[in-house]
């Protein structure tokens, strides 16, 4: 029997013939011609067994996908998940527990899990699957994608200097440097050269500046090619709040941007929230689900997500959801729409660095210029601000806090700094 291909049917894209069966693919399987931009949720700092994480990468991807994330970047230290690699089972169990292999098989099947050597012997090992091999098992169009990435882990002056490079084509070696600042500059230069030579969008961001109190605001301000950093990192050991002699990460942000918008006259730094996840079996430490970015884009592709972030069309979150963030360049007004939950209230602080009034007056860095309890808070700039940003704090405790008395928050990007 011949299929009906008359002109009154929808346009047929393809006809597949298998053992006498006819399958017709229609335009229902195509993309919308011009989709509206929407918010996509993702984590850009994730570790697996390929470096110092304690879980198989496809299990990690599955964890995020099942919790309604839309994209995840695997960012293992100085390596991409590619090629052939076997890991001793004893080393895997030492990081996790003796039930990890059973859970792996239960999720992906005996045929998927590859082993070699006799169980119980020192030679017993599991093959770690590369991203290109497992991504088709977890990715779903317009729902979830994986992005190849790397945490370039360097050191200088006895301090850790870690920079993530998202959407790289190959692993980049740490570039080194005589100082922390020079090390940052050298690694950023290598990432940007990689982006240009491969003709692809790559997003570099500085990780956890207070980890080891390695990166000062002055260093971060000076490396002007770095446009992104982690305003929140879910690892409990990154000194998010600072201490008696070191500023909090959020305070560093405003100091950096005060320097950039005055002495250097360059665009401000933008803030990302991440998990920096390592532990996936309930152990204490850097667990998944603590911090993420919400990116507004028409398409769920690495290129469109990164372009949107480079435009500043995203916000960082540790639990608070924003339905909308808008800045009117003509009226200089920043407006938010907060997605509310029952029995939860929200405090929005609009933060600005104010221009100096004269030669003897310094910029007033990171000043609260307005506080609001509204679900639709807004702030219109007065003209003496170098920029304005907003941080929303809810009365709902964080579901898995990385520091004491942590509440859910969201951070918008600095706006109002352009001269248009």
Secondary structure, 3 states (H helix, E strand, C coil): CCCCCCCCCCCEEEEEEECCEEEEEEHHHCCCCCCCCEEEEEEEEECCCCCCCCCCHHHHHHHHHHCCCCEEEECCECCCCCCCEEEEHHHHHHHCCCCHHHHHHHHHCCCCCCEECCCCCCCCEEEECCHHHHHHHHCECCCEEEEEEEEEEEEECCEEEEEEEECCCCCCCCCCCCCHHHHHHHHHHHHHHHHHHHCCCCEEEECCCCHHHCCCHHHHHHCCCCCEEEEEECCCCCCCCCECCECCHHHHHHHHHHHHHCCCCCCCCEEEEECCECECCCCCCCECCCCEEEEEECCCCHHHHHHHHHHCCEEEECCCCEEEEEEECCCCEEEEEECCCCCCCEEEEEEEEECCCCCCCCCEEEEEEEEECCCCCEEECCCCEEEEEEEEEEEEECCCCCCCCCEEEEECCCECCCCC
